[in-house]
Amino acid sequence: MLHIIMHTLEEVIVLIPFLFIAFFIMEYIEHKFSDKSKEIVLKSGRFGPILGSILGAFPQCGFSVAATNFYATRIITVGTLVAIYLSTSDEMLPIMLGKGVDASIIIKIIALKVVIGMLCGLVIDFILFKNKREKEHIHDFCDDEHCGCEHSLLFSTVKHTLNIILFIFVSSFILNIVMHYLGEDAIRNIFMSDKLFGPLLASLIGLIPNCGASVIITELYLSSNITFGSAMAGLLTGSGVALLVLFKTNKNMKENMLILSTIYALGALSGIIIDLMGIII
């Protein structure tokens, strides 16, 4: 057990400077462009899924949460909301940057998430649903939950770095224990034995409403223990705490369950198709 703890600490400590730099850049983007991004989405009209999926891919504090609030008051459509959920990168980006993943690979993954989110959002809005927009007064979730996004650039960077380091340590520790006692081959077999089961399971893990889900999926993918399709399935459904906010702010529980089921189905189906087509990034 001591060996596992020390091994996990070694893995995490070397990431700290890289994660700090990554989060500093991300926080700078957030402080400069967050309000403008929200304004663009609010004015996007029928192009909501297109603009929403693109903006959702940028690492911005609480963007998917803000979109959830906008949907709860019908300022944006359900297609726009789904597009943003599917394209949201959550903690995948800083982890990959911290581990030195080639920039071209990261760009391809994000671009694929954007395209899938965009297409799914458009289909939902133009074929399945025709949402009625009703402008209502809305409070930003950051104001209600005191998430700290309004603090200084340095404070926010340190806070997010410490939070993700904690999640990485806990997730890596659990994975290292599992791999130590079960073996990497057993983990690999669970996800890779069937091109249907892997994405179905990964998509379910992605729905866990915190950044730990994307940490687990990213770590498994980078260690070659899951297929690219399974990784995409989990990353597509991983939208952080946004789903929790949906159930808190939107009073229609039947509608919430439908959105949740749709996100899960789209993530799993995308992962299955990617694996069946043999796409590897």
Buried (B, 14 or more C-beta within 10 A) or exposed (E): EEEBEEBBEEBBEEBBEBBBBBBBBBBEBBBEBBEEBBEBBBEBEEBBBBBBBBBBBBBBBBBBBBBBBBBBBBBBBBBBBBBBBBBBBBBBBBBBBBBEBEEEEBEEBBEBBBEBBBBBBBBBBEEEBEBEEEEEEBEBBBEEBEBBBEBEEEEBBBBBBBBBBEBBBBBBBEBBBEBEEEEBEEBBEBBBEBBBBBBBBBBBBBBBBBBBBBBBBBBBBBEEBBBBBBBBBBBBBBBBBBBBBBBBBBEEEEEBEEBBEBBBBBBBBBBBBBBEEEEEB
